[in-house]
Amino acid sequence: MAETLTGRVVDRLTAEIRNGDVAAGQRLPTESELMQRFGVSRTVIREAIARLRAAGLVESQQGRGTFVLTRPSQLRFEFGDRAVRSVPEIIELVEFRTGIECEAAALAARRRSDHDLGRIRGAGERTHEERAVPARSIKADFEFHHAIARASGNHYYPELIAALGPMMILIPKGRRAAGRTADPVHAEHLAVLAAITDRDPLAAAAAMRTHLINSAERVRREL
């Protein structure tokens, strides 16, 4: 029963974010307000917020509340019948992305142009520079992966990535900490970029696989 209630809250809040009723940067109602609105327990609300956070739709800031980061993709391809995922479903998402993005990275290493490298490098740098501003960092991170898909030279890859949208980006809170000296995501992005620059398909695929697996593990540790 609790799972059904949680799913209902998640679906309603996701729809409101998708429709723009709650805009990026806007704070969600408090736990107490959401409990009253949906007629559910605090446990249900906290689980729903955890799922929205795992999907990259919101971020909880201590002492301030929970804020919307981005809108779910409205294109025709979505992750089944719901936009956000439990931990097992996050793992399934990574498995799906691994099958797609590792091959895209390998093709990009074979076919990339200097212009492609500039797009990939620029998006990777913005992801790192904006990591203290989640909405902008998510957008840049998505552009990094989309730029690699475009560099593959196969139009199906960027079309699929575009359909998944920015919510495919996995964002543990620790990754976005302001002033953080170590940024493992940046190091992983640089490894992917280096392999593509060197025109090494095997290394590019391996670096992308490592990045996606590590991203999922970082999210799992914080849920």
C-alpha positions as CSV (number, residue, x, y, z in Angstrom):
1,M,0.0,0.0,0.0
2,A,2.8,2.4,0.9
3,E,4.5,1.7,-2.5
4,T,1.2,2.6,-4.2
5,L,0.9,5.8,-2.2
6,T,4.6,6.7,-3.0
7,G,4.1,6.1,-6.7
8,R,1.0,8.3,-6.7
9,V,2.9,11.2,-5.1
10,V,5.8,10.7,-7.4
11,D,3.6,10.7,-10.5
12,R,1.7,13.8,-9.4
13,L,4.8,15.8,-8.6
14,T,6.6,14.7,-11.8
15,A,3.6,15.8,-13.9
16,E,3.6,19.2,-12.2
17,I,7.3,19.6,-12.9
18,R,6.8,18.4,-16.5
19,N,3.9,20.8,-17.1
20,G,5.9,23.8,-15.6
21,D,3.5,24.2,-12.6
22,V,6.6,24.0,-10.5
23,A,9.5,25.7,-12.4
24,A,13.2,24.9,-12.3
25,G,14.7,26.7,-9.3
26,Q,11.4,26.8,-7.4
27,R,11.1,25.2,-3.9
28,L,8.6,22.4,-3.4
29,P,6.1,22.6,-0.6
30,T,7.4,21.5,2.8
31,E,7.0,17.8,4.0
32,S,4.1,18.8,6.2
33,E,2.4,20.7,3.4
34,L,2.8,17.7,1.1
35,M,1.6,15.3,3.8
36,Q,-1.6,17.4,4.2
37,R,-2.1,17.8,0.4
38,F,-1.8,14.1,-0.4
39,G,-3.1,12.7,2.8
40,V,-0.1,10.4,3.4
41,S,2.6,9.9,6.0
42,R,6.0,11.6,6.3
43,T,7.6,8.3,5.3
44,V,5.8,8.3,2.0
45,I,6.7,11.9,1.2
46,R,10.4,11.3,2.0
47,E,10.5,8.2,-0.2
48,A,8.8,10.2,-3.0
49,I,11.3,13.0,-2.7
50,A,14.2,10.5,-2.7
51,R,12.9,9.1,-6.0
52,L,12.6,12.6,-7.5
53,R,16.1,13.3,-6.3
54,A,17.5,10.1,-7.8
55,A,15.9,11.0,-11.1
56,G,17.7,14.4,-11.1
57,L,14.5,16.4,-10.9
58,V,15.0,18.0,-7.4
59,E,17.8,18.7,-4.9
60,S,17.3,18.9,-1.1
61,Q,19.3,21.7,0.5
62,Q,19.7,21.5,4.3
63,G,17.8,24.2,6.1
64,R,16.2,25.5,2.9
65,G,14.0,22.8,1.5
66,T,13.8,20.9,-1.8
67,F,14.2,22.7,-5.1
68,V,13.3,21.7,-8.7
69,L,16.3,21.2,-10.9
70,T,15.0,20.4,-14.4
71,R,11.9,19.3,-16.3
72,P,11.5,15.7,-17.6
73,S,11.8,15.1,-21.3
74,Q,8.5,15.5,-23.1
75,L,9.7,13.7,-26.3
76,R,8.1,10.4,-27.2
77,F,10.7,8.1,-25.7
78,E,10.5,7.7,-21.9
79,F,11.6,5.2,-19.3
80,G,8.5,3.0,-19.3
81,D,5.4,4.4,-17.7
82,R,7.1,6.5,-15.0
83,A,9.7,9.2,-15.2
84,V,11.6,8.4,-12.0
85,R,13.1,5.3,-10.6
86,S,13.9,3.2,-7.6
87,V,17.4,2.1,-6.9
88,P,17.0,-1.2,-8.9
89,E,15.5,0.8,-11.8
90,I,18.4,3.2,-11.7
91,I,20.7,0.2,-12.2
92,E,18.6,-0.8,-15.2
93,L,18.9,2.7,-16.6
94,V,22.7,2.5,-16.3
95,E,22.7,-0.9,-18.0
96,F,20.6,0.6,-20.9
97,R,22.8,3.7,-21.2
98,T,25.9,1.6,-21.1
99,G,24.8,-0.4,-24.1
100,I,24.1,2.8,-26.1
101,E,26.7,5.2,-24.9
102,C,29.8,3.0,-24.9
103,E,29.2,2.2,-28.6
104,A,28.5,5.8,-29.3
105,A,31.8,6.8,-27.7
106,A,33.7,4.2,-29.7
107,L,32.2,5.5,-32.9
108,A,33.0,9.0,-31.9
109,A,36.7,8.0,-31.4
110,R,36.7,6.8,-35.0
111,R,34.7,9.6,-36.7
112,R,35.0,12.7,-34.5
113,S,36.0,16.1,-36.1
114,D,37.9,18.9,-34.4
115,H,34.5,20.7,-34.1
116,D,33.1,17.7,-32.3
117,L,36.0,17.7,-29.8
118,G,35.4,21.4,-29.1
119,R,31.8,20.7,-28.2
120,I,32.6,17.7,-26.0
121,R,35.5,19.5,-24.3
122,G,33.4,22.7,-23.7
123,A,30.4,20.8,-22.2
124,G,32.8,18.8,-19.9
125,E,34.4,22.0,-18.7
126,R,31.0,23.6,-18.0
127,T,29.8,20.6,-16.1
128,H,32.8,21.0,-13.8
129,E,32.7,24.8,-13.5
130,E,29.0,24.8,-12.7
131,R,28.9,21.9,-10.3
132,A,27.8,24.1,-7.4
133,V,24.7,25.2,-9.5
134,P,22.9,21.9,-10.1
135,A,20.5,23.0,-12.8
136,R,23.3,24.4,-15.0
137,S,25.6,21.5,-14.3
138,I,23.0,19.0,-15.2
139,K,22.4,20.8,-18.5
140,A,26.1,20.9,-19.3
141,D,26.6,17.2,-18.3
142,F,23.7,16.2,-20.6
143,E,25.3,18.3,-23.4
144,F,28.6,16.4,-22.9
145,H,26.9,13.1,-23.5
146,H,24.8,14.4,-26.4
147,A,27.9,15.9,-28.0
148,I,29.6,12.5,-27.9
149,A,26.5,10.9,-29.5
150,R,26.6,13.5,-32.3
151,A,30.3,12.8,-32.9
152,S,29.4,9.2,-33.5
153,G,28.2,10.1,-37.0
154,N,25.1,8.0,-36.6
155,H,22.0,10.2,-36.2
156,Y,20.1,7.6,-34.1
157,Y,22.4,8.1,-31.1
158,P,21.9,11.8,-30.6
159,E,18.2,11.4,-31.3
160,L,17.9,8.8,-28.6
161,I,19.9,10.8,-26.1
162,A,17.8,13.9,-26.8
163,A,14.7,11.9,-26.2
164,L,16.0,10.7,-22.8
165,G,16.6,14.3,-21.9
166,P,18.6,15.8,-19.0
167,M,16.9,13.6,-16.4
168,M,19.0,10.7,-17.5
169,I,21.9,12.4,-15.7
170,L,22.5,10.8,-12.2
171,I,23.3,13.4,-9.6
172,P,24.3,12.4,-6.1
173,K,24.2,15.4,-3.8
174,G,27.9,15.1,-2.9
175,R,28.9,15.6,-6.5
176,R,27.3,19.1,-6.5
177,A,28.9,20.3,-3.3
178,A,30.2,23.9,-3.7
179,G,34.0,24.3,-3.2
180,R,34.6,20.6,-3.6
181,T,38.3,20.0,-4.5
182,A,37.9,16.5,-5.9
183,D,35.5,16.0,-8.8
184,P,35.4,12.4,-9.9
185,V,32.9,13.2,-12.7
186,H,35.3,15.7,-14.2
187,A,38.2,13.1,-14.1
188,E,36.0,10.5,-15.8
189,H,34.8,13.0,-18.4
190,L,38.5,13.9,-19.2
191,A,39.3,10.2,-19.6
192,V,36.5,9.8,-22.2
193,L,37.6,12.9,-24.0
194,A,41.2,11.8,-24.1
195,A,40.3,8.5,-25.6
196,I,38.1,10.1,-28.3
197,T,40.8,12.7,-29.0
198,D,43.4,9.9,-29.4
199,R,41.0,8.1,-31.8
200,D,41.1,5.0,-29.5
201,P,37.6,3.3,-29.8
202,L,38.3,0.6,-27.2
203,A,39.6,3.1,-24.6
204,A,36.7,5.4,-25.3
205,A,34.1,2.6,-24.7
206,A,35.9,1.5,-21.6
207,A,36.1,5.0,-20.2
208,M,32.4,5.6,-20.8
209,R,31.5,2.3,-19.2
210,T,33.6,3.2,-16.1
211,H,31.9,6.6,-15.9
212,L,28.4,5.3,-16.1
213,I,29.0,2.5,-13.5
214,N,30.7,4.9,-11.1
215,S,27.8,7.4,-11.5
216,A,25.3,4.8,-10.5
217,E,27.4,3.7,-7.5
218,R,27.6,7.3,-6.3
219,V,23.9,7.7,-6.5
220,R,23.3,4.4,-4.7
221,R,25.5,5.3,-1.8
222,E,23.5,8.4,-1.0
223,L,20.0,6.8,-1.2
